[in-house]
């Protein structure tokens, strides 16, 4: 499955289409993404962190994040793009992250040029490593790939700290170092999105979610600009938070969830999603 998923993702970035990857954070949300008809899945590091009850500021270890990503890969046939933060350290750490992600069946990953530990790309007060240090990290990861189709995505957070021109300069250096896709995080206007597209001809990924620093742009317009991948990291998790709060309000008020039962999946539907019958049939 790993080889097929990497090849499928590479074909997507080499096409003239645009492909949306909703963000999941556990096996259940991964199954729901696949069931929805999505063609890609994004394993969101931020959503994984928040599902553990902690903020997205680099508190989880590589093994903690990888264990959750492996759960997602195991229950879906979709290509998985995984958040690899900074590679969880220096170039040596990043190579180890690659090896682990390849082994569990991830199709591609993005690493970023923040210092370690990092923080969410839409939070303030970020700090970056030098361009040279990030280039060495990308070169090391690119050369360490055992599957040539594994997609390496280089993210820069430089807009917030050094400005758009510096972010684009970094992006060019990262492509030269071996990145397959460029991810310029948190552009703050449609003009910036268009300038990135005009100055970076290589395949590009963009982060689109409601309420962040980046304005929402129709996916067809993004396709015309040369963006090939859209990730939507946290919207599913935010929807879950609202649904859980509504259900808890009913439970705390009435002692049961009957008042919101129309908004809940049935018992049977829940068991169908996790394929209870299929598991029980094994060996019977």
C-alpha positions as CSV (number, residue, x, y, z in Angstrom):
1,X,0.0,0.0,0.0
2,X,2.9,2.4,0.8
3,X,4.3,2.3,-2.8
4,X,0.9,2.7,-4.4
5,X,0.0,5.6,-2.2
6,X,3.3,7.5,-2.8
7,X,2.9,7.0,-6.6
8,X,-0.7,8.2,-6.5
9,X,0.4,11.4,-4.5
10,X,3.2,12.0,-6.9
11,X,0.9,11.7,-9.9
12,X,-1.4,14.3,-8.2
13,X,1.3,16.9,-7.8
14,X,2.5,16.3,-11.4
15,X,-0.9,16.8,-12.9
16,X,-2.7,20.0,-13.6
17,X,-5.5,19.4,-11.1
18,X,-5.9,20.4,-7.5
19,X,-6.4,18.0,-4.7
20,X,-8.0,18.6,-1.2
21,X,-6.7,16.8,1.9
22,X,-9.0,17.2,4.9
23,X,-7.2,17.0,8.2
24,X,-7.7,13.9,10.4
25,X,-6.2,13.1,13.8
26,X,-7.2,9.5,14.6
27,X,-8.4,6.3,13.0
28,X,-12.1,7.3,13.2
29,X,-11.7,10.6,11.5
30,X,-9.4,9.0,8.9
31,X,-12.2,6.5,8.1
32,X,-14.7,9.4,7.8
33,X,-12.5,11.3,5.5
34,X,-12.2,8.3,3.2
35,X,-15.9,7.6,3.4
36,X,-16.7,11.2,2.3
37,X,-15.1,10.5,-1.0
38,X,-12.0,12.5,-0.4
39,X,-9.0,11.4,-2.4
40,X,-6.3,12.5,0.1
41,X,-5.9,12.6,3.9
42,X,-3.8,15.1,5.9
43,X,-2.5,13.9,9.2
44,X,-2.5,17.2,11.0
45,X,0.2,17.5,13.7
46,X,-1.8,20.4,15.3
47,X,-5.0,18.4,15.4
48,X,-3.2,15.4,16.9
49,X,-1.7,17.6,19.6
50,X,-5.0,19.1,20.5
51,X,-6.7,15.7,20.6
52,X,-4.2,14.9,23.3
53,X,-5.4,18.0,25.2
54,X,-2.2,20.1,24.5
55,X,-1.6,23.1,22.2
56,X,0.3,22.9,18.9
57,X,3.6,24.2,20.2
58,X,5.8,21.1,19.7
59,X,5.0,19.3,22.9
60,X,4.5,15.8,21.4
61,X,7.4,13.6,20.5
62,X,8.1,11.9,17.1
63,X,7.0,8.5,18.5
64,X,3.8,9.9,19.9
65,X,2.8,11.6,16.6
66,X,4.0,8.6,14.5
67,X,1.9,6.2,16.5
68,X,-1.2,8.2,15.8
69,X,-0.4,8.6,12.1
70,X,0.2,4.8,11.8
71,X,-3.4,4.3,13.1
72,X,-4.7,6.4,10.3
73,X,-2.6,4.8,7.6
74,X,-3.7,1.3,8.8
75,X,-7.5,2.0,8.4
76,X,-7.6,3.9,5.1
77,X,-6.4,3.3,1.6
78,X,-6.0,7.0,0.9
79,X,-2.6,8.6,0.4
80,X,-1.6,10.3,3.7
81,X,0.3,13.6,3.8
82,X,1.9,13.8,7.2
83,X,2.9,16.8,9.2
84,X,6.5,16.3,10.3
85,X,7.0,19.6,12.1
86,X,10.7,20.5,11.9
87,X,11.6,16.9,11.4
88,X,11.7,16.8,15.2
89,X,15.1,18.3,15.5
90,X,18.1,18.7,13.2
91,X,19.0,17.0,9.9
92,X,19.7,13.7,11.6
93,X,16.4,13.8,13.4
94,X,14.6,14.6,10.2
95,X,16.1,11.6,8.4
96,X,15.0,9.4,11.3
97,X,11.5,10.9,10.9
98,X,11.5,10.1,7.2
99,X,12.5,6.5,7.9
100,X,9.7,6.1,10.4
101,X,7.1,7.7,8.1
102,X,8.2,5.6,5.1
103,X,8.0,2.5,7.2
104,X,4.4,3.1,8.4
105,X,3.2,3.9,4.9
106,X,2.9,7.7,4.7
107,X,2.8,9.0,1.1
108,X,4.5,12.3,1.7
109,X,5.5,14.7,4.5
110,X,6.2,18.4,5.1
111,X,9.0,19.7,7.2
112,X,9.3,23.4,8.1
113,X,12.0,25.9,8.8
114,X,11.0,27.0,12.3
115,X,13.3,26.4,15.2
116,X,12.6,23.4,17.4
117,X,10.2,23.2,19.2
118,X,7.9,24.8,16.6
119,X,4.5,26.4,17.0
120,X,1.3,26.5,14.9
121,X,1.9,28.4,11.7
122,X,-1.0,30.8,12.4
123,X,0.3,31.7,15.9
124,X,2.6,34.8,16.4
125,X,6.2,35.0,17.6
126,X,7.7,32.2,15.5
127,X,11.4,31.9,15.0
128,X,13.2,30.4,12.0
129,X,16.4,28.5,11.4
130,X,18.8,29.9,8.8
131,X,18.1,29.1,5.1
132,X,21.4,27.2,5.0
133,X,20.4,25.0,7.9
134,X,17.0,24.2,6.3
135,X,18.6,23.5,3.0
136,X,21.0,20.9,4.6
137,X,18.0,19.3,6.3
138,X,16.0,19.0,3.0
139,X,19.1,17.7,1.2
140,X,19.6,15.0,3.9
141,X,15.9,13.9,3.8
142,X,15.8,13.9,0.0
143,X,18.8,11.8,-0.3
144,X,17.7,9.4,2.4
145,X,14.4,8.4,0.7
146,X,14.1,4.7,-0.1
147,X,11.0,5.2,-2.2
148,X,11.7,7.8,-5.0
149,X,8.0,8.5,-5.2
150,X,7.8,9.6,-1.6
151,X,6.8,13.3,-1.8
152,X,8.9,15.8,0.2
153,X,7.1,19.1,1.0
154,X,9.2,22.0,2.3
155,X,7.3,24.6,4.4
156,X,8.5,28.1,5.1
157,X,7.0,30.2,7.9
158,X,9.1,33.2,6.8
159,X,6.2,35.6,5.9
160,X,5.5,36.4,9.5
161,X,9.2,36.9,10.5
162,X,11.1,38.0,7.4
163,X,8.4,39.0,4.9
164,X,7.0,37.6,1.6
165,X,10.1,38.2,-0.5
166,X,12.3,36.4,1.9
167,X,9.8,33.5,2.1
168,X,9.9,33.2,-1.7
169,X,13.7,33.3,-1.7
170,X,13.7,30.5,0.9
171,X,11.3,28.5,-1.3
172,X,13.6,28.7,-4.3
173,X,16.5,27.4,-2.2
174,X,14.4,24.6,-0.8
175,X,13.4,23.5,-4.3
176,X,17.0,23.5,-5.3
177,X,17.8,21.4,-2.3
178,X,15.4,18.6,-3.3
179,X,11.8,19.6,-2.2
180,X,9.1,18.3,-4.5
181,X,6.4,20.8,-3.3
182,X,6.6,24.2,-1.7
183,X,4.4,25.2,1.2
184,X,4.5,28.9,2.0
185,X,2.6,29.1,5.3
186,X,0.1,31.8,6.3
187,X,-0.1,34.3,3.4
188,X,-2.3,37.1,4.6
189,X,-4.0,38.3,1.4
190,X,-5.1,37.1,-2.0
191,X,-2.4,39.3,-3.4
192,X,0.3,37.4,-1.5
193,X,-1.2,34.1,-2.6
194,X,-1.0,35.3,-6.2
195,X,2.5,36.6,-5.9
196,X,3.7,33.3,-4.4
197,X,2.1,31.5,-7.4
198,X,3.7,33.9,-9.9
199,X,7.2,33.6,-8.5
200,X,7.3,29.9,-7.6
201,X,6.4,27.7,-10.7
202,X,6.9,24.4,-8.9
203,X,4.0,22.5,-7.4
204,X,2.6,24.3,-4.3
205,X,0.6,23.3,-1.3
206,X,-1.6,25.8,0.5
207,X,-3.3,25.7,3.9
208,X,-7.0,26.7,3.7
209,X,-9.1,26.8,6.9
210,X,-11.7,29.2,8.1
211,X,-10.6,31.8,10.6
212,X,-6.9,31.7,10.0
213,X,-4.6,34.4,8.7
214,X,-5.0,33.2,5.1
215,X,-8.2,34.2,3.2
216,X,-10.3,31.5,1.7
217,X,-9.9,31.3,-2.1
218,X,-12.0,29.0,-4.4
219,X,-10.1,25.9,-5.3
220,X,-10.5,26.4,-9.0
221,X,-8.7,29.7,-8.7
222,X,-6.0,28.1,-6.7
223,X,-5.6,25.4,-9.4
224,X,-5.3,28.1,-12.1
225,X,-2.5,29.7,-10.0
226,X,-0.6,26.4,-9.9
227,X,-1.4,25.2,-6.4
228,X,-1.8,21.4,-6.5
229,X,-2.6,20.5,-2.9
230,X,-4.9,22.0,-0.3
231,X,-4.8,20.9,3.3
232,X,-7.6,21.8,5.7
233,X,-6.0,20.8,9.0
234,X,-8.4,21.6,11.8
235,X,-11.9,22.1,10.6
236,X,-13.1,18.6,11.3
237,X,-11.8,18.9,14.9
238,X,-13.4,22.2,15.4
239,X,-16.7,20.7,14.2
240,X,-16.3,17.9,16.6
241,X,-15.7,20.3,19.5
242,X,-19.0,22.1,18.7
243,X,-21.0,18.8,18.4
244,X,-19.6,17.5,21.7
245,X,-20.4,20.6,23.5
246,X,-24.0,20.5,22.3
247,X,-24.4,16.9,23.3
248,X,-22.9,17.6,26.8
249,X,-25.3,20.5,27.2
250,X,-28.2,18.1,26.7
251,X,-26.7,15.4,28.9
252,X,-26.0,17.9,31.7
253,X,-29.5,19.4,31.4
254,X,-31.6,16.2,30.9
255,X,-29.5,13.3,32.1
256,X,-29.4,11.9,28.6
257,X,-28.8,12.9,25.0
258,X,-32.3,12.4,23.7
259,X,-32.7,16.1,22.8
260,X,-30.0,16.0,20.2
261,X,-30.4,12.4,19.0
262,X,-31.2,13.6,15.4
263,X,-27.7,15.2,15.3
264,X,-25.9,12.0,16.4
265,X,-24.9,8.9,14.4
266,X,-26.9,5.9,15.4
267,X,-25.4,3.0,17.2
268,X,-25.6,0.9,14.0
269,X,-24.0,3.7,12.0
270,X,-21.1,4.0,14.4
271,X,-20.4,0.2,14.3
272,X,-20.6,0.3,10.5
273,X,-18.0,3.0,10.2
274,X,-15.5,1.0,12.3
275,X,-16.5,-2.3,10.5
276,X,-17.4,-4.2,13.6
277,X,-19.1,-6.9,11.6
278,X,-16.1,-7.5,9.4
279,X,-13.8,-7.9,12.4
280,X,-16.2,-10.3,14.2
281,X,-16.5,-12.4,11.1
282,X,-12.8,-13.1,11.0
283,X,-12.3,-16.7,12.2
284,X,-16.0,-17.4,12.7
